[in-house]
Amino acid sequence: MPQFIMFSLYITSDSLAILLGAVLALKTWHYVRSPNWGELLLLALTLVLGLLTKTTFVAAIPVLLVLVYWYPRENRRGWTNLLRADVFLIIVLALGSYKFVDNLLRYRDPFFNNMNLGEDWHLEHMQTYRGLFSFVDINIGRLLISPIASPVTEGSYPVLLYGTFWYQHIPESNFTGLMATNYRYLGSFVFIFALIPSWFFFRGMARLALGLPALIRNFDATREQDKRQLTLSIMALIIVSSLALLTATVWQYHEWSILQGRFLFPWFFAGMGAFSVGFGTGRGRVTRILQAGILVLAGLSLLFFAGEFSLILWPMLLS
């Protein structure tokens, strides 16, 4: 995945956010497997580091707060659900709210950001807003015609999210050599084959959502499968919460660049969990065809990097 690789290497808050998102998924699993004070403290501190890195981690607070309140369900001496939740929330707010408090003192708004400055780039982006249609327009077929950002793909937030998750739809690095040639349509093939893992992801999210009520009712902490499903469900809920946060921000500012795939990369490994649930352990001809499609997608990504590297290195070799 070109975008994931690129944003995990940039010297920005995104690379650290991706790392901490993966660690948070791991610490959630550790807490579910062994719900003690030590694991609760590590879970809270990981979330604190995430909040100090990127506002995106706000989306994880309500989900993890519900988790530590509900699990373990039995109350032990000195280990009540309300006490767990209070300790978790106090640690997160006391240590992770620095920037929000700083914004409140400086600008009277804890969520103050560069879009509040009314700069030209933001006003220009707002012009592509088309009301409710911008949120429900899922015609990703336009990406096949124009794999690189253009007026053809403007004004649709789902199209932007899909395009910037799977490919460099917006030129955001020095890998732009292929964009000036017909090789830019490599992105069109990426978007076609990316439908396969996307379908598995949404299928997994649906399975986790439909299975959550029964899991809550019949949860057995002695069953490893139940603990695994609980962890994956928590990660899926964080993804949903993050999407809701991004959508609410877009609704407020009408800023199309907010719904970029990179803002979901902190939950990339959580998404892999949903993908695994959707893919399951199925066998047969259809499964093998889908597996082949995913391998083709990986090959296209490798081809993208090979093409960009060759355009950079070839002139150097000739000189």
Secondary structure, 3 states (H helix, E strand, C coil): CHHHHHHCCCCCHHHHHHHHHHHHHHHHHHHHHCCCHHHHHHHHHHHHHHHHHCHHHHHHHHHHHHHHHHCCCCCECCECHHHHHHHHHHHHHHHHCHHHHHHHHHHCCCCCCHHHHCCHHHHHHHCCCCCCHHHHCCCCCHHHHCCCCCCCCCCCHHHHHHHHHHCCCCCCCCCCHHHHCHHHHHHHHHHHHCHHHHHHHHHHHHHHHHHHHHHHHHCCCCCHHHHHHHHHHHHHHHHHHHHHHHHHHHHHHCCHHHCCHHHHHHHHHHHHHHHHHHHCCCCCHHHHHHHHHHHHHHHHHHHHHHHHHHHHHHHHHHC
